Amino acid sequence: MPRRRKERLRVTRVEGLGDNRVTRTVFDELIVEEPMTIQLDGAIVSTTMRTPGHDFELAAGFCFSEGLLGAASVTGVRYCASGSAVDTEFNVVTVETGGRAPVPSPRLGTTSSSCGWCGSDQLDAMCDRLEPLAPTEPFDLDVLASIPQRMSSTQGLFTATGAVHAAAAFDRAGELIVVREDVGRHNAVDKVVGSMLIGGVGALPTDGLGLFVSGRASIEMVQKAWAAGFSTLVAVSAPTALAVDAARRAGLLLAGFVRDDGFNVYAPERISGDGSGRAGSRTGP
């Protein structure tokens, strides 16, 4: 059943100052934000605020990027149902592995779109779980700089509401493979990963593809990019110091403040190059 992703409301518009101030009634498009509980083989692993839509991708992508699946494959994803179709709960999604996934950790629970990390201890644990990325063919620097502009025409919800983030997977030519929007930055990335896991859009691991995020590059963004196998993470805003540390340990190229006229490369510490203006995922000799 299609869910509303935005809502049209009557609001008061104020324009001008002092004696020139005028008010009028207008309609505005607001993004819809609703909670969604994610279950893994029937056990609750998270409840997150999200924009309805691509819910199965979000649930599967979250379980994958958080390492909850282990070596298990996703055998199905469904909304929770307690009887007839009218009793289906569209804010509860179950990811099924036939009981092959590890028993979910009790530390997981209610989450939000903000940081859930404590610091270096969790980073060490993540590095123990994930292997460093294999070196890949480098991206052209001009391609990386072009991604935000390429994204501008694909963000329909942002254009309508101004209240969502976007994430996208892109190839070496800068072509956008899959784009997802959500009120949460983490959710948008999980939807991209989930689409590649269960939706037949690309494949995991991502074999050297790039990941774009519309906000800052937090540690969670690096974790999700690393877990999915992206070789490059492009952000329009800044990374955190912990994110840079993680990206360098992962062998992930991390670029921030990306604009069409330039950007900063935070990981590796310096980029290798042969004069062709290309960036690789590892520091050169």
Kinemage of the C-alpha trace (Angstrom):
@kinemage 1
@onewidth
@group {chain A} dominant
@subgroup {mainchain}
@vectorlist {calphas} color= white
{ca met a 1} P 0.000 0.000 0.000
{ca pro a 2} L 1.535 3.385 -0.973
{ca arg a 3} L 2.248 5.583 2.036
{ca arg a 4} L 2.151 9.370 2.109
{ca arg a 5} L 5.670 10.794 1.980
{ca lys a 6} L 4.634 14.441 2.217
{ca glu a 7} L 1.644 16.367 3.527
{ca arg a 8} L 0.133 19.619 2.271
{ca leu a 9} L -0.740 22.036 5.092
{ca arg a 10} L -2.116 25.560 5.340
{ca val a 11} L 0.433 27.950 6.911
{ca thr a 12} L 0.875 31.692 7.416
{ca arg a 13} L 3.524 33.371 5.291
{ca val a 14} L 5.175 36.509 6.747
{ca glu a 15} L 6.969 38.868 4.372
{ca gly a 16} L 8.634 42.234 4.935
{ca leu a 17} L 9.517 44.155 8.112
{ca gly a 18} L 7.836 46.818 10.225
{ca asp a 19} L 5.203 48.847 8.376
{ca asn a 20} L 5.943 46.854 5.225
{ca arg a 21} L 5.107 43.544 6.857
{ca val a 22} L 2.339 41.533 5.227
{ca thr a 23} L 0.913 38.139 6.074
{ca arg a 24} L -0.987 35.763 3.876
{ca thr a 25} L -2.231 32.213 3.918
{ca val a 26} L -0.376 29.753 1.728
{ca phe a 27} L -0.001 25.998 1.417
{ca asp a 28} L 3.291 24.283 2.145
{ca glu a 29} L 4.533 20.738 1.539
{ca leu a 30} L 5.911 19.056 4.680
{ca ile a 31} L 7.782 15.780 4.786
{ca val a 32} L 6.082 12.938 6.654
{ca glu a 33} L 8.078 11.412 9.526
{ca glu a 34} L 6.890 8.187 11.156
{ca pro a 35} L 8.493 5.543 13.382
{ca met a 36} L 9.354 2.158 11.915
{ca thr a 37} L 10.308 -0.877 13.953
{ca ile a 38} L 12.762 -3.292 12.338
{ca gln a 39} L 12.663 -6.955 13.287
{ca leu a 40} L 15.176 -9.654 12.387
{ca asp a 41} L 13.609 -13.116 12.338
{ca gly a 42} L 10.890 -11.749 14.619
{ca ala a 43} L 13.198 -10.073 17.168
{ca ile a 44} L 13.131 -6.267 17.426
{ca val a 45} L 16.523 -4.756 16.574
{ca ser a 46} L 15.699 -1.078 16.052
{ca thr a 47} L 13.020 1.568 15.915
{ca thr a 48} L 13.874 4.553 13.761
{ca met a 49} L 12.104 7.664 12.535
{ca arg a 50} L 11.872 7.572 8.759
{ca thr a 51} L 10.079 8.872 5.698
{ca pro a 52} L 7.662 6.133 4.521
{ca gly a 53} L 8.700 4.488 1.292
{ca his a 54} L 11.320 1.858 0.396
{ca asp a 55} L 10.700 0.408 3.870
{ca phe a 56} L 11.929 -3.083 2.938
{ca glu a 57} L 15.165 -1.632 1.594
{ca leu a 58} L 15.626 0.373 4.793
{ca ala a 59} L 15.128 -2.663 7.018
{ca ala a 60} L 17.380 -4.953 4.992
{ca gly a 61} L 20.022 -2.272 4.521
{ca phe a 62} L 20.080 -1.514 8.252
{ca cys a 63} L 20.511 -5.178 9.198
{ca phe a 64} L 23.280 -5.571 6.627
{ca ser a 65} L 25.260 -2.421 7.405
{ca glu a 66} L 25.025 -3.018 11.161
{ca gly a 67} L 26.468 -6.518 10.716
{ca leu a 68} L 23.362 -8.204 12.090
{ca leu a 69} L 23.024 -10.719 9.267
{ca gly a 70} L 26.377 -12.391 9.808
{ca ala a 71} L 26.833 -14.810 6.916
{ca ala a 72} L 23.075 -15.309 6.502
{ca ser a 73} L 21.179 -14.370 3.362
{ca val a 74} L 17.912 -12.451 3.387
{ca thr a 75} L 15.144 -14.865 2.447
{ca gly a 76} L 12.282 -12.406 2.727
{ca val a 77} L 11.141 -9.003 3.953
{ca arg a 78} L 7.563 -8.248 4.937
{ca tyr a 79} L 5.313 -5.970 6.919
{ca cys a 80} L 4.119 -7.437 10.196
{ca ala a 81} L 0.621 -8.862 9.957
{ca ser a 82} L -1.612 -10.067 12.763
{ca gly a 83} L -4.420 -11.458 10.679
{ca ser a 84} L -6.270 -10.016 7.715
{ca ala a 85} L -4.833 -7.440 5.345
{ca val a 86} L -6.525 -4.641 7.273
{ca asp a 87} L -4.540 -5.663 10.375
{ca thr a 88} L -1.183 -5.329 8.663
{ca glu a 89} L 1.163 -3.000 10.580
{ca phe a 90} L 2.919 -0.831 8.010
{ca asn a 91} L 5.299 0.617 10.591
{ca val a 92} L 6.785 -2.762 11.525
{ca val a 93} L 9.025 -4.576 9.036
{ca thr a 94} L 10.497 -8.038 9.519
{ca val a 95} L 13.675 -9.177 7.762
{ca glu a 96} L 13.787 -12.961 7.509
{ca thr a 97} L 16.796 -15.273 7.253
{ca gly a 98} L 15.126 -18.495 8.328
{ca gly a 99} L 16.751 -18.164 11.736
{ca arg a 100} L 20.256 -18.274 10.267
{ca ala a 101} L 21.266 -14.770 11.393
{ca pro a 102} L 22.968 -14.438 14.798
{ca val a 103} L 20.725 -13.680 17.754
{ca pro a 104} L 20.309 -9.860 17.793
{ca ser a 105} L 22.256 -8.000 20.457
{ca pro a 106} L 20.133 -6.495 23.249
{ca arg a 107} L 22.125 -3.241 22.939
{ca leu a 108} L 20.076 -2.326 19.907
{ca gly a 109} L 16.821 -0.539 20.526
{ca thr a 110} L 15.256 2.780 19.796
{ca thr a 111} L 17.447 4.856 17.498
{ca ser a 112} L 17.191 8.176 15.723
{ca ser a 113} L 18.812 9.929 12.794
{ca ser a 114} L 21.540 11.265 15.097
{ca cys a 115} L 24.836 9.741 16.201
{ca gly a 116} L 24.643 6.600 18.306
{ca trp a 117} L 28.392 6.095 18.690
{ca cys a 118} L 30.460 6.457 21.842
{ca gly a 119} L 33.940 6.673 20.312
{ca ser a 120} L 37.145 4.739 19.792
{ca asp a 121} L 36.022 1.501 21.464
{ca gln a 122} L 33.214 1.064 18.962
{ca leu a 123} L 35.561 2.029 16.136
{ca asp a 124} L 37.973 -0.717 17.212
{ca ala a 125} L 35.097 -3.192 17.320
{ca met a 126} L 33.988 -2.155 13.823
{ca cys a 127} L 37.523 -2.554 12.476
{ca asp a 128} L 37.653 -6.046 13.979
{ca arg a 129} L 34.433 -6.930 12.165
{ca leu a 130} L 35.235 -5.419 8.762
{ca glu a 131} L 38.208 -6.205 6.547
{ca pro a 132} L 40.110 -3.265 5.002
{ca leu a 133} L 38.843 -2.494 1.511
{ca ala a 134} L 40.812 -3.906 -1.395
{ca pro a 135} L 42.507 -1.310 -3.644
{ca thr a 136} L 40.334 -0.373 -6.618
{ca glu a 137} L 40.633 1.547 -9.864
{ca pro a 138} L 40.649 5.252 -8.955
{ca phe a 139} L 37.926 7.804 -9.627
{ca asp a 140} L 38.596 10.845 -11.756
{ca leu a 141} L 38.626 13.921 -9.528
{ca asp a 142} L 36.336 15.823 -11.901
{ca val a 143} L 33.768 13.029 -11.599
{ca leu a 144} L 33.746 13.319 -7.804
{ca ala a 145} L 33.283 17.086 -8.035
{ca ser a 146} L 30.318 16.641 -10.396
{ca ile a 147} L 28.213 14.361 -8.180
{ca pro a 148} L 26.333 17.037 -6.143
{ca gln a 149} L 25.244 18.778 -9.341
{ca arg a 150} L 24.144 15.476 -10.867
{ca met a 151} L 22.088 14.855 -7.729
{ca ser a 152} L 20.228 18.166 -7.848
{ca ser a 153} L 17.629 17.033 -10.381
{ca thr a 154} L 16.933 13.725 -8.602
{ca gln a 155} L 15.888 15.000 -5.163
{ca gly a 156} L 12.165 15.438 -5.650
{ca leu a 157} L 11.234 15.288 -1.966
{ca phe a 158} L 13.879 17.858 -1.053
{ca thr a 159} L 12.662 20.169 -3.815
{ca ala a 160} L 9.109 19.909 -2.475
{ca thr a 161} L 9.843 20.108 1.260
{ca gly a 162} L 13.466 21.118 1.899
{ca ala a 163} L 13.489 18.679 4.838
{ca val a 164} L 15.129 15.455 3.672
{ca his a 165} L 18.568 14.038 3.036
{ca ala a 166} L 19.674 12.062 0.013
{ca ala a 167} L 22.121 9.251 -0.649
{ca ala a 168} L 23.176 7.684 -3.920
{ca ala a 169} L 25.443 5.026 -5.373
{ca phe a 170} L 27.395 6.119 -8.451
{ca asp a 171} L 29.842 4.538 -10.866
{ca arg a 172} L 33.206 5.689 -12.207
{ca ala a 173} L 31.587 7.706 -14.956
{ca gly a 174} L 29.525 9.591 -12.374
{ca glu a 175} L 26.280 7.914 -13.407
{ca leu a 176} L 23.812 7.608 -10.526
{ca ile a 177} L 22.833 3.971 -10.031
{ca val a 178} L 20.274 4.392 -7.241
{ca val a 179} L 19.071 7.481 -5.341
{ca arg a 180} L 17.068 7.453 -2.119
{ca glu a 181} L 15.711 10.250 0.095
{ca asp a 182} L 14.682 10.168 3.734
{ca val a 183} L 14.288 12.457 6.726
{ca gly a 184} L 17.268 10.627 8.262
{ca arg a 185} L 20.724 10.613 6.661
{ca his a 186} L 21.375 7.101 7.932
{ca asn a 187} L 18.054 5.872 6.581
{ca ala a 188} L 18.786 7.228 3.101
{ca val a 189} L 22.068 5.303 3.035
{ca asp a 190} L 20.432 2.124 4.364
{ca lys a 191} L 17.807 2.394 1.619
{ca val a 192} L 20.548 2.598 -1.006
{ca val a 193} L 22.317 -0.425 0.499
{ca gly a 194} L 19.037 -2.295 0.848
{ca ser a 195} L 18.117 -1.655 -2.766
{ca met a 196} L 21.388 -3.273 -3.809
{ca leu a 197} L 20.865 -6.153 -1.399
{ca ile a 198} L 17.276 -7.110 -2.201
{ca gly a 199} L 16.082 -4.860 -5.015
{ca gly a 200} L 18.208 -6.073 -7.895
{ca val a 201} L 19.825 -2.635 -8.312
{ca gly a 202} L 23.551 -3.358 -8.517
{ca ala a 203} L 25.018 -5.872 -6.078
{ca leu a 204} L 26.889 -6.170 -2.792
{ca pro a 205} L 29.749 -5.796 -2.207
{ca thr a 206} L 29.677 -2.717 -4.382
{ca asp a 207} L 32.958 -3.442 -6.203
{ca gly a 208} L 34.523 0.004 -6.038
{ca leu a 209} L 31.446 2.167 -6.542
{ca gly a 210} L 31.066 5.561 -4.845
{ca leu a 211} L 28.527 6.638 -2.228
{ca phe a 212} L 27.152 10.190 -2.023
{ca val a 213} L 25.571 11.691 1.116
{ca ser a 214} L 23.889 15.088 1.207
{ca gly a 215} L 24.965 16.006 4.733
{ca arg a 216} L 28.048 15.576 6.866
{ca ala a 217} L 30.190 12.453 6.772
{ca ser a 218} L 29.708 11.053 10.263
{ca ile a 219} L 31.203 7.823 11.570
{ca glu a 220} L 27.951 6.008 10.747
{ca met a 221} L 28.226 7.049 7.109
{ca val a 222} L 31.737 5.630 6.924
{ca gln a 223} L 30.616 2.435 8.657
{ca lys a 224} L 27.779 1.866 6.222
{ca ala a 225} L 29.923 2.695 3.183
{ca trp a 226} L 32.674 0.379 4.421
{ca ala a 227} L 30.303 -2.494 5.221
{ca ala a 228} L 28.742 -2.294 1.752
{ca gly a 229} L 32.125 -2.175 -0.001
{ca phe a 230} L 32.030 1.351 -1.439
{ca ser a 231} L 35.543 2.556 -2.256
{ca thr a 232} L 34.701 6.272 -2.074
{ca leu a 233} L 32.433 8.420 0.117
{ca val a 234} L 31.473 11.889 -1.135
{ca ala a 235} L 29.808 14.368 1.228
{ca val a 236} L 28.644 17.931 0.644
{ca ser a 237} L 29.549 18.869 4.208
{ca ala a 238} L 32.388 18.096 6.631
{ca pro a 239} L 33.437 14.770 8.121
{ca thr a 240} L 34.045 14.233 11.815
{ca ala a 241} L 37.499 13.373 13.128
{ca leu a 242} L 36.308 9.884 14.068
{ca ala a 243} L 34.951 9.386 10.546
{ca val a 244} L 38.315 10.346 9.052
{ca asp a 245} L 40.087 7.900 11.379
{ca ala a 246} L 37.720 5.122 10.333
{ca ala a 247} L 38.021 5.933 6.627
{ca arg a 248} L 41.819 5.825 6.779
{ca arg a 249} L 41.740 2.493 8.571
{ca ala a 250} L 39.248 1.168 6.018
{ca gly a 251} L 41.173 2.277 2.937
{ca leu a 252} L 38.161 4.371 1.943
{ca leu a 253} L 38.581 7.602 0.006
{ca leu a 254} L 36.644 10.266 1.925
{ca ala a 255} L 35.912 13.632 0.273
{ca gly a 256} L 34.092 16.477 2.020
{ca phe a 257} L 32.765 19.933 1.126
{ca val a 258} L 32.387 18.617 -2.418
{ca arg a 259} L 31.465 21.306 -4.953
{ca asp a 260} L 31.969 21.597 -8.683
{ca asp a 261} L 34.968 23.891 -8.090
{ca gly a 262} L 36.791 21.704 -5.564
{ca phe a 263} L 36.709 19.632 -2.394
{ca asn a 264} L 38.838 18.324 0.481
{ca val a 265} L 40.205 14.783 0.574
{ca tyr a 266} L 40.444 13.622 4.192
{ca ala a 267} L 41.337 9.982 3.606
{ca pro a 268} L 43.847 8.819 2.647
{ca glu a 269} L 46.174 11.499 3.998
{ca arg a 270} L 47.301 12.213 0.468
{ca ile a 271} L 45.983 10.952 -2.829
{ca ser a 272} L 48.070 9.098 -5.349
{ca gly a 273} L 48.115 10.402 -8.872
{ca asp a 274} L 49.834 10.120 -12.202
{ca gly a 275} L 49.028 13.622 -13.401
{ca ser a 276} L 45.650 12.553 -14.740
{ca gly a 277} L 43.735 14.133 -11.881
{ca arg a 278} L 42.497 10.844 -10.452
{ca ala a 279} L 42.021 9.750 -6.865
{ca gly a 280} L 42.510 6.216 -5.621
{ca ser a 281} L 41.324 4.499 -2.468
{ca arg a 282} L 44.834 4.088 -1.104
{ca thr a 283} L 47.808 6.343 -0.447
{ca gly a 284} L 50.371 6.098 -3.200
{ca pro a 285} L 54.030 5.219 -2.663
